[in-house]
Amino acid sequence: MLSLQHISKYYQVSGLKNYVLNDLSLEVDEGEFISIMGPSGSGKSTLLNVIGMLDDPSDGYHYFAGHAVHQLKEKQRSALYKQYIGFVFQAYHLIDELTVYENIETPLIYQDFKSSERKAMVADILDKFNIVGKKDLFPAQLSGGQQQLVGIARALIAKPKMLLADEPTGNLNSKQGEEIMELFRKLNREDKVTIIQVTHSEKNAEYGTRIINLLDGKIASSKKL
Amino acid sequence: MIKNYIKIAWRNLKRNKAYASISVIGLALGIACGILIFTLITYHLSFDTFHKDSDRIYRLYTEWHDDGIGKSNGVPQPLGKAFRNDFTIGEKTARVINFTGTLITITKGNDVKKFQEDNGVAFTEPEYFDILNFPLIKGDKKTVLVAPGEAIVTEKIAHKYFGNDNAIGKVFRLDNKVNFTITGILKDLPNNTDRRQEIYVSYGNMDEYTGNKRRENNWGGVYSGSEAFTKLKKGVTQAQIDATTAQLVKKHYVGRDLKVWFFKLQPLNDMHFNPELNGYADKKYLWALFFIGLFLIITACVNFVNLATAQALNRAKEVGVRKVLGSLPVHLFWQFIAETTLITLVALIVAIGLSYAALPAINHLFQSEMDFNIGELSVFVVLTSIAVIFLAGSYPGLVLARFRPIQALKSKLSQKDIGGFSLRRVLVVTQFTISQVLIIGTIIIISQLHYSQTADLGFNKDAIVMLPIPKNDKATLSTLKNRFTEIQGVEHVSYCFRAPASQSNNTTGVNFNHRAEDEHWSINTKTADENYLATFGLKLVAGRNFFPTDTTREFVVNESVARKLNMKPQDLIGKTLSINGKSTSAPIVGVVRDFYNYSFHSEISPICIMPNYNGYSTVAIKMNMRNAKATLASFEKVWNQTFPEEFYSYEFLDDSIKKFYELDNTLLTLIEAFAGIAIAIGCLGLYGLVSFMAVRKTKEIGVRKVLGASITAVLWVFGKEFAILLLIAFVIASPLAYWAMHNYLKDFQYRIPIGPAIFFESILFTFVVAAITVSYRSILAALANPVKSLRSE
């Protein structure tokens, strides 16, 4: 489903190339649940952003669902990722001015779903995540765990094939974190969503089907569970 | 999608109330000024545009080319008739001769009502109403004013004189001389016409009214109330017009007059804008207003851009999330345009409210009766709104839409990403340049007006009351004078034509010392008795005052006469002066110091003062103001006993002199208001900028304080920035203001110099205002606890 070949990302600082990703290659199949680990500065988040097409690599080839991403224009890339990818953040990144319902609805608006369709889809996912009662609240009125739940619901609303999560449990306590991980596992197993998460926690990493360790922008080790 | 945009825009505004109100107030002020200025400009441009074939309508006017060029909107009385009878280029030509300050008497049984109309009574040829579109609502247009003794009046006048009675067939008496029967009622005059007469009477009664048959054939004099209008035939060329007027001169003048007299045609659409020919104001003032309006709207937009982009950092997260959720830059762009639209619409509603509230004040200021023309105005409002939305909204929209999502989400956006600090600097400099130009303008106009109202005019204008003299037979005048002199508090009494400075003047050709050729300049004649000098405090520089007499036996002239003749004042004494076509000749016995006989807009004329009881129309009384009320009451009593049939009115001389500067005062009030608004908008922008700076510099201030910086040192971080910006604005504004005000002052013959003090005052004022604006927010920032501000990083 995803293929990264010889991907490099560097910043030029006074003539010297400062590598964040260094000639990294990675294949991901549909249905995998990958946990990326590594010390600070090893390039985890950059890798995730490159996969999510939020960041351009400096070098290398990037294929996603049969498209050569490195050759696509901004607009096509945006269309591609709108259709296939959902994003979950450590800081949830809900829009403060929108209610729970409206936050979840937003991606559908950008994908030109009709109003009636949107209603049905949002109602469906609110039900599935058990947050129907919270739909008219604003993010500030929710706990961290609940906010992250909304964040995940929002990432999944358009039925993406792949979910990218950047330390999704980083701001949560361990119990809330566990619930989120259980939810990821269920999504991966029952709904066949491909998941790539960045995490610092060994325990959370083990929910995945593969653990990749990054060091200095390279894959140091890769272990199937 | 639109609903979503509007919803989030609304919630954002609610959340950032301060930002929203600053933006709304700024825009509303700008747009309100725009609406008012637009209304003012369209109102003035609409003057006399409602006449049919208005492009073919002209007024004949007179020019004299001698030492200089003189112009008058009046023409010799026979000119209109000659133009109509002897030439073919005019389709219709009409003479209209207006007399102001006339008395109308209406007798109904024993009941006598007296009226005085400021706009006067016009002796009018019936063709006037074929040329200009003032429709009759009663009476037959074919016959009115054709026979002598007829009059037509407007509905307003008819109602004023006769209430709800039918005015047709009613009789009124003009100046106790001639009776007129009303045969037609005119529709009330529209506001946008300069032809303000509301009472028209048959031209045939002119001679009877003036008691002087010579006027009808007098080519040598011009009374400014004597006008002639013509509607030219289709396709008449300028060459034909020139040929006609040249022939008119050739036929009716001889000798030197052939080179002096010129007649020209002034198009209808020039009349409102040509002050030289009695028009209201030069078009350049409209242009100045247009640019002020434009600048105010630009300032408001600049303000908005400034605040919105400063605000953009707070929106960074939202933009990042939206991008991650699949929004394209174009979506974001339109989202922010939607937000701007919302703000603009709110501002527009506020602006419309403000305009409605301010219109009566503007009307009062201009003594006009403007109204909003909903049709034109809505086009203007819609276009302005669209312009404002895109001018103000697109830049912040583009900036926000350009954000890189990852950086936006991590709050790692730098100033570079939001258009940089330098852009904001440019914007603030623009705003302050505009306000400083206006401030300098205000200061200069104030100084000039102050100068003209307090400078030594060369005569005394205080505590002098002017009363009209409707009849001047010798017996009445001498009794009246004695009775006035007896009133307590009266210091001097003088009969004269008008005060030393007046809008009503007589000018004539002059011959000095029996020279073969007349002088190439004309002299302003002031008819007055021997008390004139004492009453108005005119100072003799040579010779003596003339002796008391009823007719002109001696002259007193002013220094300008000596200057024109290139002689010393004392050398004029004893020389003969001849005026009015040599019909009056007498020796010069005294020379008075020059005094300003017009406003400071005009040069001091050569003047001669001479007695002649026939020419007296005013009595000037220098009084003691201590018991003014009782003294004024006595004047009225004495006057009414002397002239029981006439209409009493009085005016203080200093009030009538103030009227010289009416337009300047109006301009001053306007420019003060606009400068105030420009400064207000500028300060809103400055406040926005300093808030933005305070947020951006939180960390820097925290670090500085930890390193031991004092509060004042921290404040200097802000102060330095703004001091530099204001100085730059000042450097740009000064030459612009100098240029504009230099042009304004050119209209004054006697004017203040534009000195450095004016610029110094301006920048000082701006500095104070800016410092007040900036200080609150920066003190707040300087006082913040560094531990707190550093932790938040």
Contacts between the chains, C-beta under 8 A, distances in Angstrom:
chain1	res1	chain2	res2	distance
A	49	B	406	5.6
A	52	B	324	7.8
A	54	B	323	7.9
A	54	B	324	6.6
A	54	B	405	5.4
A	54	B	406	5.2
A	55	B	406	5.8
A	75	B	328	6.9
A	78	B	326	6.6
A	78	B	328	5.9
A	81	B	326	7.3
A	82	B	326	3.7
A	87	B	324	5.0
A	87	B	325	7.8
A	89	B	409	7.0
A	91	B	409	7.8
A	93	B	317	6.6
A	93	B	320	7.1
A	93	B	321	4.7
A	93	B	324	7.4
A	93	B	409	6.1
A	94	B	321	7.4
A	95	B	8	7.5
A	95	B	318	5.2
A	95	B	321	5.7
A	95	B	322	7.3
A	96	B	318	7.5
A	97	B	8	5.3
A	97	B	11	4.2
A	97	B	12	5.7
A	97	B	15	6.6
A	97	B	318	7.3
A	98	B	8	6.5
A	98	B	11	7.8
A	102	B	4	7.4
A	102	B	7	7.5
A	106	B	4	7.5
A	106	B	322	7.1
A	106	B	325	5.4
A	107	B	325	4.5
A	107	B	326	5.5
A	109	B	1	5.6
A	109	B	4	5.8
A	110	B	322	7.8
A	110	B	325	6.1
A	110	B	326	4.1
A	110	B	327	5.0
A	110	B	328	7.7
A	110	B	331	6.5
A	111	B	326	6.2
A	154	B	325	7.3
A	158	B	326	7.8
